[in-house]
Amino acid sequence: MHPWVIKRLLGALLTVWASVTLAFFALRVVPGDAIASQLLQGGASEADVAARRAALGLDDPLTVQYINYLAGLVRGDLGRSLLNRQPVSTLIAEQFGATAALAVSALTVALLVGLALGSVEAVYWPRLPGRLAGIVSLLALSTPVYWSGSLAILLFSAGLGLLPATGSGDTAHLILPAAVLGFHVSGSIARVTRASLRRTSGTDFVRTARAKGLRARRVFTHHVLRVGLLPVVAVVALQTGFLLGGTVITETLFARQGIGQLLRDAILDQDFPVVQGVVALSAAIYSLVSAAADLLYGLLDPRVRVEGGHQEHD
């Protein structure tokens, strides 16, 4: 295996370890006790609470709990919920499909809208189409998901009655949350696309293509786009991490089932094994996607050579 590949994979593992470690210790600093809250409300005694904590290993020294947690992660064991004793992996698996559908749909919207806005702004600036595309991309960047989502619900659900405002189910329930989340992510893709296309348009090989008498459309599609869109690979990987976090707000706003709702409920209930499991999953997905994007970028860009774990440009 190439040293560069090993370096990227080790970096991904380090990111996952740092994320789960921070989550582990941060959750134990937060005041409150999910076990005590659950049992005392049900009429249990302090002795019952202590026995339950001892049975779950919560009375062990923090270092012992941490080592046991890491050992469980290596085995693929995310632990059990403090509230219903179900395996955390089962709880996540039950909700993962809905969140994955939302994230993939939103990413598709973000790519289509972001690439279109960035291309129009790069080609037509400073004419009216380019300025309008720039305004829309800035609007996508600056508006929070909860604001644009609330506006979309008022307009398309309450006002026009075209789409359902809340809930999970068929494709109709997915359109509005995917469009809202995807529009927000499209802003950063549009800005990177615009900057990269404009920079690529001024390179020597593009000027040579124009000097040969090639039509402007052919120069743009066969030369500018092929190289100018390479940085989008990196920004898409970064936005994948945002999508995983953005689903928490979006699923809450649109009352959708998913990992976002699971995480929100676990935080409110102080069910930290579930929170740790979601953090571990999110960190793993984000790290793997980022590493894959780095590797793909190195394969697609012929100017990049990897020697001794470092990138060198011809």
N, C-alpha and C positions, 0 to 999 in steps of 0.2 A: 504494500500500500504506500502511496506517495506521502512523503513527510508533510506536505501541505494539507492533505486530506486528514492525516492523523492530528495535525495541529487544530484544524477546524472542529473535529469531533471532540477533542479534549476540551476545547473552549466551550463547546455546547454542554458537556458534562459538568464543567466548572460552574457554568451559569445555573444549571439545574440545582447543583449542590448549594450554591450561595442563596438561591431563592427559597429552597425548602428550609435551610438553616435559619434564615432571617424570620421566616414565617413561624417556625417552631418556637423560637425564643420570644418573639414579639407577642404571640398569642398567650404565652404564660405570664407575661407582665401585665396584661390587661386585667383589671379587677373583675371579680365575679366568679361564680362557680356553677357550671351547667348542671352538674350532678346534684348539688345541694338545692338548686332552684327546682329541679324536676321532682326530687323525692320529697322535699319538705312541703311542696304544694299538694302532694298526694297523701300527706299525713304521716310520713315516715319520721322516725326519730333520728337524733344526731348519731346514734350508734349505727343505724342502718346506712346513713350517709357515709360514715367512716368505713364501714365494711365494703360498701360498693366502690369507694375510691381505692381501697387496698386491693380489691379484686381486679380492678382495671390497671393497676400499677401506677396510679397517680400519686401515691405516697413515696415512690422511689425517688432517690436523688435525681436532680435534673440531668446530670451527665448520663446516668443509667437510662433514663427515659429517652434521651437523645440517641444514644448508641442503639437501643432497641428499635427506635423509629427508623434509623438509617438501615439497620439490618433488615427490617421489614420491607423497606423500599427496594433493596437489592433483590429480595425474593419476590417482588411484585405485590407485596401485601401493604395496602394503604391504611390498614387498621379498620376499626369499627366505629360507627356513630355512637356518641355517648348517650343519645336520647332513645334510639330505637334498636341499637345493637346490630343493625344491618351492616354488612361489609361496605366500606366506603366505595370500593370499586364497583359494587353492584348499583349503588345510588348514582354514581357518575355515569355508568353505562346506560342506565335508564333515561337519562336526560341528554346524553351526548348527541343523539341523532337530531334532536330539535335544534340544538345550538349549532351543530355542524351545518345543517341546512340553511340556517340564518346567516352564518358566517360566509359560506360559499356563495350564497345568493348576493349578499352585500358586497363581497369582493368582485363578483362579476359586474354588478352595477358600477362599482367604483372604477374598475378598469375601463369599461366602455365610456363612462362619462368623463373620467379624468384624461384619458388619451385623446378624446375628441376635443375637450376644452383646451388642453395644452397644445395640440396640433393647430387648432384654429388660431389661438393667440400667437403662436410662433410664426405662422404663415402670413396672417393678415394684419399684424400689428404695424403701424398705429391706426389702421382703418377701423371703421365701426365694428365689424365682426370680431376683430381681435380685442378691441376694448371691452365689448360685451362679454366675451369669453373670460377675460381677466377679472371682470367684476363678479361673474358667477363663481369662479374658482376661489376668489377671496371670500365671497359669501359662504361657500362651503367650508372653508377653513375656520372662519370666525364664529359661526353659529353653533352653539352646543347642541348635542343630540336631543336633550330633553326639550329644548325650545323648538327646534325644527320638527321634532316628533309631535309635540303638542299642537303645533300649527297644522301639520298634516292631518292629524285626527279631526281637528275642527273643520278643515276644508273638505277633505275627501270622504270623511265618515259622517260627521254631524251635519255638515252643510250640504254636500252633494249626494251623500248616501251611496257612493260608488264602491267602497271597500269596507270590510269589517274593521272596527277600531281595535279590538282586543281578541285575545284567545289564540289557541293553536288548533290546527286542523288542516284543511285543504290549502291549495296554493293561494287562494284569495286572502287567507289570513297571513300569508308570508310576504305579500307584495309590499304593503305599507312599511313594516319594520325594516325589510331589506332595502327598500328605496331610501329611507331616512338614514340608516346607518351607512349605506353605500355612498350616498351623496356627501356625507361628512368626510369620508375617507378619500373621495375623489379629489378634494382640494389639493392635498399634498401631491398626489400623482400628477395632477395638472401642472403644478408649479415646477416639478422636476422635469416633466416632459417638455414644457416650454423652454426652460433654461438649457436643457440638453440639445434640443433641436436647433435652437438659435446658435449655440456654440458649434455644433457640428456643421451647420450651414456655412460657417466661415473657414472651414478647414481646407487644406490644399487639394485633397482628392475630390472634394465637391466642386471647387473652382475649376479643376481640370475637367470634370464631367460637363460643366456648363460650357467651358471653352470648346469642347468637342461638338457643340451644337445640339446636345440632347435636349429634349423638351423638358420644361420646368417640372411637369408632373412626374416624368420618369426619374429625373434627378432626385426629387423628393422621396418617391416611394422606394426606389432601388438603392439609393445611396444614403440620404439623410436619415430616413426612418430606420434602416437596418443597423446603423451604428448609434444613432441618437436615442433609440429606445432601450439600449442596454442598461443605463442607470435605473430604469424603471424596475428592473428585476430586484435591485437592492431595496428600493422604497416599498415595493409590494411585500417583501419579507418583513420589513419594519411594521407596515400597516397590519400585517397578519396578527402581530402581537396586540395591536390596538383593538382589532376586531374581537379578540378573545376577551379583552376587558370591556369593550364597548357593548358587548351583548348583555352585561349585567344591567346597565341603564336601559337599554332597548327592551329587553325582556320584561323588566319591571314596568316600564312605561306602557307597553302594549299587553301586559298581563299574559305573557307567553311562558309556557313551561320550557325549562332548559337549565343548563349549568349555571347561568346567571342567577336565576331564581333560587336554585339550590344553594349557591354561595351566599346570597343575601340572607336566606332563612338561617343558614348555619352560623353566620356572623351574629345575627340577632339572638340566636339561641345559645351562643357561645359553644357550639359543637365543633371544637377545634380540629378533631381528626378529619372532618369533612372539609373544613377550610384548607387544611394542609394538603389534602388529596387534590383539591381543585388547583391550588397553587402549584403543586408538583406537576400536574397534567399540563397546565398552561405554560409553565417554564419549559417543559420538555418539548411541547409542540413548537413554541416560539424559537427555541434554540435549534431544533432540527430544521425548521424552515429557513432560519437565517444561515445555518451552515450549508444547506442545500443551495440557497441563493448564491452564496459565495462561490461554491464549486461550479454552479451553472454559469455564473458570470465569467469565471476563468476559462471555461470551455468555449463560450460564445465569442469572447473578445480575442481576436487573433493577436492583438498587441501585447497581451499579458503573457509573460513567461514566469514560471515558478521555479526558483532555484534556491534550494536550501531552506524552504519554508518562507521565502520572501518573494514579493511580486516585483518584477522589473519590467519596465516599459521600453520597447525598442524606440 
